[in-house]
Amino acid sequence: MNTGQFKKGFIPWNKGKKGLTIGWAKGKKFSTEYRKKISDGRKGIPAWNKGRSWSEKTRKKISNALLGQTSWNKGKAWSRESREKMRLAKLGKSNSTKGKPRPNSSGANHPNWQGGKTCLVHKIRCSLEYKKWHEAVLHRDKFSCVFCGFRSRKSKSSGYSECDIRVDHIKPFSLFPNLRFEISNGRTLCIPCDKIHGWNFKRNNQVK
């Protein structure tokens, strides 16, 4: 059975060729039936790198080779249909790295590290602890404004660029650092109520 792996002594078809080689299938459109045949033909064949453990030297080479390259999807605008497909494909699947610290690829170990110039407030608001606090407040309030009862109809996961509800600190983030992650100090507000009751729209020294 063809496992899709290279074997010792096998000569690649493009050995000795120079210049950019265009793939034989580039620009071709295959029928649904043909794509199904290809999919069925690959079933049961493990990926060539499944279970393979890369050495530290090899991982470093791969990392250096990718430095400076632009991601294939950078700046690409996904249609609402595509975003919905991606959302449905991820439903019920757990992210293996979600909620876990990754010291090997964060801070000074990340290839895009720029000497720690990010301000402290931005670091806190982008931290895992802050995201957990944000989600906990939304779930407690059932994604509804605590003043008028408006329930959110938009979310970034559904393709909207902005949400129609916000999580607000009752006692301001800047004045009460010890209460930043207290769920009891958070509340869910719709946009109109946030403009009336939210601290960002009442920038004085009095706690509302």
Summary of the structure (lengths in Angstrom):
residues: 208
radius of gyration: 25.0
end to end distance: 71.5
largest distance: 77.6
contacts: 355
relative contact order: 0.07
helix: 37%
strand: 6%
